[in-house]
Amino acid sequence: MSRVCELTGKGPMSGNNVSHANNKTRRRFLPNLNDVSLISDKLGRTYSLRISAAALRSVDHRGGLDAFLAKASDNELSDRALKIKREIAKA
């Protein structure tokens, strides 16, 4: 399972650990991914997605999964999220 948010495309970043003696070693900053079930209002179904905590707040802010997917650009969505977006657009 890759460490990438299915809605925002947010993935691991790299940086440095910096010690008190100013020694630098490479490290990875992983996104805060959670397994959540989101309900589509138009379709009346629940979808299980692996999204970041920031994406979950964005979904709540925009008014639910349907509104978030309507505004989201296709290039940052995963294949599963694109499929859900198309189903919502048909309905």
C-alpha positions in Angstrom: 0.0 0.0 0.0 1.5 3.3 -1.0 1.7 6.2 1.4 -0.3 8.6 -0.8 -3.6 10.4 -0.1 -6.3 9.2 -2.5 -8.0 12.6 -2.7 -5.2 15.2 -2.5 -2.2 13.2 -3.8 -0.1 14.2 -0.8 2.8 11.8 -0.4 6.1 11.5 1.5 8.5 14.4 1.6 12.2 14.3 2.5 14.3 16.5 4.7 17.0 16.4 7.3 17.3 15.5 11.0 19.4 18.2 12.5 21.2 17.3 15.8 22.3 19.7 18.5 25.8 19.5 17.0 24.3 20.5 13.6 24.9 17.1 12.0 22.4 16.5 9.2 21.0 13.1 8.2 18.2 12.4 5.7 14.8 11.5 6.8 11.2 11.1 5.4 8.2 13.1 6.5 5.2 10.8 6.0 1.6 12.1 5.5 -0.9 11.5 8.3 -3.0 8.9 6.5 -6.3 7.5 7.9 -8.7 4.8 6.7 -12.1 6.5 6.6 -15.6 5.7 5.3 -17.2 8.7 3.5 -20.8 8.8 2.4 -21.9 10.1 -1.0 -25.1 12.1 -0.6 -26.2 11.7 -4.3 -25.4 8.0 -4.6 -26.3 7.0 -1.0 -23.3 4.7 -0.7 -20.3 4.6 1.6 -16.8 4.6 0.2 -13.7 3.5 2.1 -10.7 5.7 1.3 -7.2 6.2 2.6 -6.9 10.0 3.0 -4.8 12.4 5.0 -6.1 14.3 8.0 -5.9 17.6 6.1 -8.0 16.1 3.2 -10.6 15.0 5.7 -10.8 18.5 7.0 -11.1 19.8 3.5 -13.9 17.4 2.7 -15.8 18.6 5.8 -15.1 22.3 4.9 -16.4 21.9 1.3 -19.6 20.2 2.4 -19.0 16.5 1.9 -17.5 14.0 -0.5 -19.7 15.0 -3.5 -18.8 18.7 -3.3 -15.1 18.0 -2.8 -14.8 15.7 -5.8 -16.7 18.1 -8.0 -14.1 20.8 -7.3 -11.0 18.6 -7.3 -8.8 18.4 -10.3 -8.5 15.0 -12.0 -4.7 14.8 -12.0 -4.3 14.7 -8.2 -7.1 12.1 -7.6 -6.4 8.4 -7.4 -8.0 5.9 -9.8 -10.6 4.9 -7.2 -11.5 8.6 -6.5 -11.8 9.3 -10.2 -14.2 6.4 -10.6 -16.3 7.8 -7.7 -16.2 11.2 -9.3 -17.5 9.9 -12.6 -20.3 8.0 -10.8 -21.4 11.1 -9.0 -21.3 13.1 -12.2 -23.6 10.6 -14.0 -26.2 10.7 -11.1 
